[in-house]
Amino acid sequence: MATYVVTGAFGYSGRFITQRLLDRGHAVRTLTASPDRTHPFGERVAVSPFHFDEPEALRASLAGADVLVNTYWVRFDHGSFTHDLAIGNTRALFEAARSAGVGRVVHVSITNPSADSPLPYFAGKAELERALADTGLPHSVLRPAVLFGRRDILVTDSQPAGSTALTRWAAEHADSLGVTYASELARHRDRIREYDEL
Ligand SMILES: NC(=O)c1ccc[n+]([C@@H]2O[C@H](COP(=O)([O-])OP(=O)(O)OC[C@H]3O[C@@H](n4cnc5c(N)ncnc54)[C@H](OP(=O)(O)O)[C@@H]3O)[C@@H](O)[C@H]2O)c1
């Protein structure tokens, strides 16, 4: 059994990841901006708010973790929540993980991140992959194109154009997120791997 810290365990992908880790007998703690959000895990997940602006508190919240699974990101600029904020916060998270001696980081990125991208989402993800590598921590980077499953907003439960081969396939595999990450590391031949192998 390992101790995982999952950022955003009550968010979209975080719920799937957390459920699968608990099912496998791992201990899960979460760092979240929404500690009071309703969730299905009861007392099984220890909850701590993010302390992005307090390095020592952030480090303490990661102490003892074997693995950090990072889903944290800001999808699009909205008011004070910006990609620049997410980049700075994620850098602080990685530095705290290094300082706390976390054993491994599993970081969720995006397909084709590029420092040259005119899109802040993709340029920001490239910057963070580099920042993670620079920590020297053992790590895996996941580069999904799209995540789908129960309650997603794009593919499975909100089909915009009726039933297609893609939506039928997605519905059939709707519970697979967290067991396998089908788009894991596009450069790997082995495109389906389980979290425990990352
Ligand atoms: N969804 C997709 O189709 C897709 C495709 C490719 C890559 N990805 C990547 O996969 C990762 C997880 O995606 P997801 O769909 O599961 O994300 P999500 O649940 O919407 O967000 C992940 C976590 O980031 C935090 N967060 C999101 N928006 C925020 C905001 N405006 N301000 C502050 N915190 C915010 C939330 O933390 P709290 O819950 O703690 O508040 C959330 O749990 C992301 O890194 C994303 O870039 C997603």
The ligand as an ORCA input file, in Angstrom:
! r2SCAN-3c Opt
* xyz 0 1
  N     -10.967     17.188    -19.174
  C     -10.322     16.903    -20.301
  O     -10.907     16.479    -21.313
  C      -8.816     17.068    -20.357
  C      -8.144     16.853    -21.562
  C      -6.760     16.953    -21.591
  C      -6.050     17.275    -20.448
  N      -6.741     17.492    -19.305
  C      -5.962     17.831    -18.094
  O      -6.350     16.928    -17.085
  C      -6.253     17.573    -15.817
  C      -7.519     17.344    -15.034
  O      -8.627     17.737    -15.829
  P     -10.099     17.698    -15.229
  O     -11.039     17.861    -16.370
  O     -10.236     16.558    -14.304
  O     -10.066     19.070    -14.428
  P     -10.990     19.688    -13.292
  O     -11.593     18.654    -12.425
  O     -11.895     20.684    -13.935
  O      -9.876     20.478    -12.523
  C      -8.787     19.827    -11.864
  C      -8.558     20.513    -10.567
  O      -7.976     21.814    -10.820
  C      -8.599     22.760     -9.977
  N      -9.182     23.852    -10.755
  C      -9.818     23.755    -11.956
  N     -10.214     24.985    -12.352
  C      -9.840     25.844    -11.393
  C      -9.967     27.246    -11.210
  N     -10.585     28.012    -12.130
  N      -9.457     27.794    -10.098
  C      -8.856     27.037     -9.170
  N      -8.705     25.692     -9.273
  C      -9.188     25.113    -10.370
  C      -9.737     22.113     -9.244
  O      -9.382     21.953     -7.917
  P     -10.484     21.748     -6.781
  O     -11.393     20.645     -7.210
  O      -9.633     21.374     -5.683
  O     -11.202     23.030     -6.576
  C      -9.890     20.755     -9.915
  O     -10.151     19.693     -9.086
  C      -5.938     19.039    -16.105
  O      -4.577     19.246    -15.874
  C      -6.265     19.210    -17.567
  O      -5.445     20.176    -18.164
  C      -8.091     17.408    -19.219
*
